[in-house]
Amino acid sequence: MKFIIVGKNIEVTPGLRSAVEDKIGKLEKFFTEDTEVHVTLSVEKDRQKIEVTIPVKGNIIRSEQVSSDMYVSIDLVEEIIERQLKKYKHKLVDKKQGTDYFRQEFIEKDYMDEEEVKIIRSKKFDIKPMYPEDACVQMELLGHNFFVFCNAETDQVNVVYKRKGNTYGLIEPEA
């Protein structure tokens, strides 16, 4: 695996680099040697955060963990990704996705499905053109934490969502 490690408000020391490569390196049993692993370490006040992103054809495997100790965060993120890989193995290794990124042992081994993804409810509604700010107001009025709408400026389907600290995010499709 090829590691790309960056730090935000933290210096990536040899000790941190080694801890990341050792712990996340345990995932090497699932991936081929040329798989890239993007790791971002960041510190905000007492929050030690690690974000790990592994792009594989058609999917992104990602986990983010926060704790008061960076080494604890590193341990947690590896466990989460391993659980995700085992849980969604059949969907990741599906013929449509290709197996170029995964080791043969991972592809051949059967893991017990903890839970299958089940959609239990479906909704239909009219999407009316509105501005992102208006969509945020509508989302608040409905008491939801996200809202799908047609952006009046771009005429594309967008999503606004509630973030920590009473702020909002906007998801837009790439051009």
HELIX and SHEET records of a PDB file:
HELIX    1   1 PRO A   14  ILE A   24  1                                  11    
HELIX    2   2 GLY A   25  LYS A   29  5                                   5    
HELIX    3   3 MET A   70  LYS A   87  1                                  18    
HELIX    4   4 LYS A   89  LEU A   92  1                                   4    
HELIX    5   5 GLN A  104  GLU A  108  1                                   5    
HELIX    6   6 PRO A  132  LEU A  142  1                                  11    
SHEET    1   A 4 LYS A   2  LYS A   8  0                                        
SHEET    2   A 4 GLU A  36  GLU A  44  1                                        
SHEET    3   A 4 ARG A  47  VAL A  56 -1                                        
SHEET    4   A 4 ASN A  59  SER A  67 -1                                        
SHEET    1   B 4 PRO A 129  MET A 130  0                                        
SHEET    2   B 4 PHE A 146  ASN A 151  1                                        
SHEET    3   B 4 VAL A 157  ARG A 163 -1                                        
SHEET    4   B 4 THR A 167  ILE A 171 -1                                        
END                                                                             
